[in-house]
Amino acid sequence: MAQQSRNKKFTMTEPREYNKGTKYAFWLVTSDDRLFEFTESLICVNGIARSKDGLRALINIDNDYDADEAWHWINTELEDESNMVDLDQMWLDAFS
């Protein structure tokens, strides 16, 4: 069963056992490429494999981390990241 984020910008399946170099993996579904890149940079992520349609990725959880705790942490981090707003250069100049 997929876990829906509060802002509906992505979904994550619960982690399941996976047998290709990692114990657990889950599917991340989003149309925002930035979220895939962000997820890949997280320390508890061992790697991602994007689907051909580009909207899904299998996220491998590093074996050194508890899969359930890592999944919840990733979900929280993605919630925060998906709410980030890129400011126009005009605004960045105004703040500096």
C-alpha positions in Angstrom: 0.0 0.0 0.0 1.4 3.4 -1.0 2.0 6.1 1.6 0.7 9.5 0.3 2.6 12.6 1.3 0.5 15.4 2.9 1.2 17.6 -0.1 0.5 14.9 -2.7 3.7 15.6 -4.7 5.0 12.1 -4.3 4.1 8.6 -3.1 6.3 5.9 -1.5 5.5 2.2 -1.1 6.5 0.6 2.2 10.0 -1.0 2.2 10.0 -4.6 1.2 12.7 -7.2 1.1 14.8 -7.0 -2.0 17.7 -9.3 -3.1 20.0 -7.3 -5.3 22.8 -6.1 -3.0 20.4 -4.5 -0.5 18.0 -6.0 2.0 15.1 -3.5 1.5 13.8 -1.2 -1.2 10.7 0.9 -2.0 9.2 2.6 -4.9 9.1 6.4 -5.1 6.6 8.0 -7.6 6.8 11.6 -8.5 6.8 13.9 -11.6 9.4 16.1 -9.9 12.9 15.1 -11.0 14.4 17.2 -8.3 13.0 14.8 -5.7 14.8 11.8 -7.3 18.1 13.7 -7.2 17.5 14.7 -3.6 16.7 11.2 -2.5 19.8 9.8 -4.2 21.9 12.2 -2.1 20.6 10.9 1.3 23.2 8.9 3.3 20.8 6.0 4.0 20.1 5.5 0.3 22.3 2.9 -1.4 21.1 3.7 -4.9 18.1 4.3 -7.2 16.9 2.7 -10.4 14.6 4.9 -12.5 11.9 3.3 -14.6 11.7 4.0 -18.3 8.7 6.3 -17.9 10.8 8.5 -15.6 8.1 8.8 -13.0 9.1 6.0 -10.7 12.3 4.9 -9.0 13.3 1.9 -7.0 15.0 3.3 -3.9 17.5 0.9 -2.2 18.0 1.4 1.5 21.6 1.0 2.7 21.9 -2.2 4.8 23.6 -0.3 7.6 20.2 1.4 8.4 17.0 0.1 9.9 14.7 0.0 6.8 11.6 1.3 8.7 13.4 4.2 10.4 15.2 5.1 7.1 11.9 5.0 5.2 10.2 7.3 7.7 13.2 9.7 7.7 13.2 9.8 3.9 9.5 10.5 3.8 10.0 13.4 6.2 12.9 14.8 4.2 11.0 14.5 0.9 8.0 16.4 2.5 10.4 19.2 3.4 12.2 19.2 0.0 9.0 19.1 -2.0 7.8 22.3 -0.3 11.0 24.2 -1.2 10.5 27.1 -3.6 13.2 28.2 -6.0 13.4 32.0 -5.9 13.9 34.1 -9.0 17.4 35.7 -9.2 15.7 39.1 -8.6 14.6 37.9 -5.1 18.0 36.4 -4.3 19.6 39.7 -5.2 17.2 41.6 -3.0 18.0 39.4 0.0 21.7 39.8 -0.3 
